[in-house]
């Protein structure tokens, strides 16, 4: 009997370790996919205006957010958020926190599609609120569809007032999109798997208590290449 109990316990432990390893691999793939999505979007001729990208304190990327709907729809995605280092967000880009995006919509919709989202966090208030807890976009933090066009003027009232500017890419089309009503929060479990210990999202992204993990090197290096210097608002 004792041998059977021991064998069952070891089997359960092995399954738990295997599941943890599989989930970590998925998290690392999300970081790599976030880098690919951002690189592709920044290579689109009419993408995010450079002056807005240079003014952003942080960037959040959600690759392949799934939307499925039949009358009542919802969205669910996982991605990563990275911010510039330094007291005033004026240093190079730092280690990311894993993030979760969830939302709902009501309408006569049928079908499903995957959409990539990129969010620019334009000030420290927006950054700190997102990294502290679950935030409702349009409620706890102001959000607006970001203007597009690399050389377009971004000095609009919407761009200057919003804490977060949001963009989407679906079926090859890139555009600013409002995510009002959706929620965004740190993914604590994914952070624990990526960094090997429990670290609050703010300590990862704002206090910079860890190094950039290998899977996030592409995301961080892309941002350091595309917008190495912070432009004061």
Protein Blocks (a to p, Z undefined) as FASTA:
>chain_A
ZZmmmmmmmmmmmmmmmmmmmmmmmmmmmmmmmmmmmmmmmmpfblcdfklmmmpmbdcd
dehiacddehiacddddddddddedjklpaccddddddddddddddddeddddddddddd
fbfklmmmmmmmccdehilpccddddehjkbcfkbfklmmpmbdcdddeehiacdddfeh
iacdddfklmmmmnopacdfklmmmnopaccdfklmmmmmmmmmmmmbccdZZ
